[in-house]
Amino acid sequence: MTATPANLLDFDLEGLAAFCETLGEKRFRAVQLFRWIHQKGESDFERMSDLAKSLREKLKGAAQVQGLQPISQQESADGTIKWLFDVGGGDGIEAVYIPEDDRATLCISSQAGCAVGCRFCSTGHQGFSRNLTTGEIVAQLWFAEHLLRKRLGTSERVISNVVMMGMGEPLQNYAALVPALRTMLHDHGYGLSRRRLTVSTSGVVPMMDRLGQDCPVALAVSLHAPNDALRDQLVPLNRKYPLAELLDACNRYLAFAPRDFITFEYCMLDGVNDQPEHAAQLVEYVRHHAGRGVSCKLNLIPFNPFPASGLLRSPQPRVQAFAKMLSDAGIVTTVRKTRGDDIAAACGQLAGDVKDRTRVGERIARQRTITLHPAQPRHAPAPADSAAKGD
């Protein structure tokens, strides 16, 4: 029985070097091959002109560069592009390109669906099918980067920032995630800065600690509530890793992070988490947790409604008032500009098409019967005179 050729997108440079060794080739051949694949977007070994002919012959039988097949491409009036990719087995995933004046960001998926089941996220309502491979994660960048170069008529890098904020919880697919990050960071790959490569997590505390040791990049944490009782309802993972544990993990991560702050994502939900008392609780946690607070930036996100959520977007004046309370307390606060919502490419809207294996739809339907309301913190904040880090 003939072995399936290895997909070279599955390997970071160290993995590719090890693969080349199995073919009897030196490490410098892996570097050449890595650059052809990632810097030049080449998948045909015959066109890799500086590879020895003998190596090209070996690769033909043992390896391939297998990208993802786009099912559809949608373009927003604001320039945002969303791709739906077929990952087999009836599953589809989405990636989003967001051009701005000073950067170009690609939002990448890490799973087909998501098992976390956040109340306000359409991906979570869809359920979970499977983890993506390293190659499937990298293939989204490989496809978008080289398609956009051709479209723009340039050989220079187009995508300056990558955020693991697409479908899925990246830290629940850790083994595939880290080699993908290393490929994106490597100078022979995409050469991204650690500050411009962001992993977004709903708070998988043990994996946050591992990421800090293995491959520290910028970190965004989906916070969305200022107390445990409310966060338990919005982000079910909070029941396993409550706020105090999560904020402790954030402070541990900061010792290794390329930035001196964690980004906290906070989706503004009408009448649920957007009241003045919520802002006050948030200030207490962020400034005084464990007597020192957490060095952070708050990113307030307008909710992108979808029918199954049963939730509404906070009115803009309330968002601005909430942001002012945080800013007045000395917390760097931004309100995210919604991009791509006309093609369902905005935050929380990525849905793809997955075969749910977790029956998450049933769980969320039960969850919707819970009345969301302001709640008191399960863990009382520290006294207001505690010193906050960075003040």
C-alpha positions, 0 to 999 in steps of 0.5 A, spaced: 500 500 500 502 506 497 503 511 503 500 518 502 505 523 501 506 528 506 503 535 506 509 540 507 505 545 509 504 541 516 511 542 517 515 548 521 522 549 519 525 544 524 519 539 522 521 540 514 529 539 516 527 532 519 523 530 513 528 532 509 533 528 513 529 522 512 530 523 504 537 523 506 538 531 505 541 536 508 538 542 512 540 547 507 535 543 502 529 544 507 531 552 508 530 552 500 524 548 500 521 552 506 522 559 502 520 556 495 513 554 499 512 560 503 515 566 501 514 564 493 507 560 494 510 555 490 507 548 490 510 545 484 517 542 485 519 542 478 519 550 478 523 550 484 529 551 480 535 551 485 533 544 488 537 539 486 534 534 480 535 528 485 531 532 491 525 534 486 525 526 484 524 524 491 519 529 493 515 527 487 513 521 490 514 522 498 511 529 499 506 535 496 504 542 498 496 541 499 493 547 500 485 548 501 480 549 496 476 555 496 468 554 496 466 561 495 469 568 496 465 574 498 468 582 498 465 587 502 464 594 501 469 596 505 474 592 502 474 586 507 474 579 503 471 572 506 473 566 504 470 559 505 474 553 505 473 546 504 476 542 509 473 535 507 468 531 511 462 536 509 466 541 513 467 548 511 472 554 515 472 561 514 478 566 513 477 574 513 482 579 510 481 586 513 485 591 509 487 598 513 491 604 512 497 602 516 496 594 516 493 588 513 490 583 517 488 576 516 483 572 521 485 565 521 481 559 523 483 553 528 478 548 528 472 546 524 466 549 529 468 551 536 466 547 542 466 552 547 459 555 546 460 562 547 453 565 547 454 571 543 458 567 537 455 564 531 461 559 530 459 557 537 452 556 536 454 551 530 458 546 534 464 543 533 467 538 528 474 537 529 481 540 530 484 543 523 491 540 522 497 545 522 497 545 514 490 547 514 491 553 519 497 555 515 494 554 508 489 559 510 495 564 510 499 561 504 492 562 500 491 569 502 498 572 501 499 569 495 493 570 491 493 578 494 500 578 491 498 576 484 492 581 485 495 587 487 501 586 482 507 585 488 512 581 490 512 584 497 509 581 503 501 583 503 499 581 510 502 584 516 498 581 521 495 575 523 490 574 528 487 567 530 480 569 531 477 565 526 473 559 527 475 555 533 479 556 540 486 556 538 489 553 545 484 547 544 488 545 538 495 546 541 499 541 538 497 543 531 497 551 533 504 552 535 508 549 529 503 554 525 505 560 529 513 558 528 512 558 520 508 564 520 514 567 525 520 564 521 524 569 517 524 564 511 517 563 512 512 569 513 517 573 517 511 576 522 513 580 528 511 576 534 507 583 536 503 582 530 501 575 531 495 574 536 492 568 539 485 569 541 483 565 547 476 564 551 481 562 557 484 555 557 489 557 562 494 551 562 495 552 555 496 559 556 502 557 560 504 553 555 504 558 550 508 563 554 514 558 554 513 555 547 511 560 543 510 567 546 506 571 541 501 577 542 495 574 546 487 577 546 483 574 551 475 574 550 473 577 557 466 579 556 463 579 563 466 583 569 464 577 574 464 570 574 456 569 575 455 573 568 461 570 565 459 563 566 453 564 562 456 568 556 463 564 556 461 557 559 469 555 560 469 560 565 466 555 570 472 551 569 477 557 569 474 562 573 476 570 572 481 570 578 485 564 575 484 567 568 487 573 570 493 570 574 494 566 568 494 573 564 500 576 569 504 570 568 504 570 560 506 577 561 513 575 563 514 572 556 509 576 552 512 581 546 507 586 548 507 589 555 499 588 555 494 583 554 488 585 550 481 583 553 476 583 548 469 585 551 463 584 546 457 589 548 451 586 549 444 590 550 442 590 557 447 584 559 454 586 560 454 594 558 451 597 565 455 602 569 456 597 574 459 592 569 464 598 568 465 599 575 466 591 576 471 591 570 475 597 573 476 593 580 478 587 577 483 590 572 486 595 576 486 591 583 486 584 581 491 580 586 493 587 589 497 589 582 491 589 577 493 586 570 496 590 564 491 590 559 488 594 553 480 593 553 477 592 546 470 593 546 466 590 540 459 591 538 455 585 538 453 582 531 446 580 532 444 573 529 437 570 530 439 564 534 443 568 540 437 572 543 441 578 544 442 585 541 447 590 540 448 595 545 446 602 543 452 606 541 451 612 546 451 606 552 458 603 548 461 610 549 459 611 556 462 605 558 468 606 554 469 613 558 468 610 565 474 605 563 478 610 560 477 615 566 479 610 570 486 610 566 485 603 562 487 604 555 480 602 551 478 602 544 471 601 540 472 596 535 470 598 528 466 593 525 468 591 518 465 586 513 458 585 517 455 586 510 458 579 508 457 576 515 465 577 516 465 581 522 467 579 529 463 573 532 459 572 525 464 566 522 460 560 521 463 556 515 459 549 515 460 544 520 458 537 522 457 538 529 459 532 533 458 535 540 450 537 540 452 544 542 446 546 539 441 543 544 446 545 550 445 553 547 438 552 546 437 550 554 442 556 555 438 561 552 432 559 557 437 562 562 435 570 563 441 574 563 442 579 568 447 583 572 450 579 577 454 580 583 462 578 583 463 571 585 470 573 588 469 580 591 475 585 588 480 587 592 480 593 596 480 600 591 487 602 595 491 596 592 496 598 587 495 597 580 501 594 575 503 600 570 500 606 574 
